[in-house]
Amino acid sequence: MDESESSNLFHIDVLYLINSKHFQHGLRHGDFQRYRKYCRDKIRRIRRTLTNNRKSKHNFQKHVLTPQLITDSRYLTIPLFCAERCWAHSNEIKSSEKQNPKRQYYVTRKLRKFCVYARAFHELVENTKCDLSTKWEAKAYYHWAMSTLNLSQKKWDESLNFVLQSKKEYEAILQVCRSDMKSAYENRIEELSVSEKYCTYSLKGSENSEELK
């Protein structure tokens, strides 16, 4: 992650960044709790350096992070790691609360927050001085988040739409990314292709069920 010296545009290799954090902080072994806690601590460390938080004797006032406040590309990753924290929490609930009848409700709630933060990240990048590659990445990440939520809710049509958008965007990024990053994008595209097939199959199943009624 670095700021382009030639154009003064921020640049973040989003998927490569989060994949490396997954590998380093628990997901190599499927430990979503460890990764969630890493994201929580990462957000706190970045926020300590910001000047848009004010603490008084009586209250703590937190201002919304706006494009005007972005002076370092690390600040852009606050909503990204907030999204990752919620995503990790949803998977933690899936794996640790299998006997809880309200499990799906809690998973959906976390995935909705995941999408809220993914959208905030996308919009912040879109309105900040970021290069085109970073804007593509933020959009692809948001569309992937939305596909994940809709897939969890078995909204096949909506999920398929977001899957196709995200896949198209990651395929475009794959054409211009560095050679050492290609595997990360190829793996994401492969995952999206599997989701695409699953959504298509489920849609056909739904149509057949409707015809039998």
Buried (B, 14 or more C-beta within 10 A) or exposed (E): BEBBEEEEBBBBBBBBBBBEBBEEBBBEEEBBBBBBBBBBEBBEEBBEEBEBEEEEEEEEEEEEBEBEBBEBBBBBBBBBBBBBBBBBBBBBBBEEEEEEEEBEEBBBBBBBBBBBBBBBBBBBBBEBBBBEBBBBBBBBBBBBBBBBBBBBBEBBEBBBBBBBBBBEBBBBBBEEBEEEBBEBBEEBBEBBEEBBEBBEEBBEEEEEEEEEE
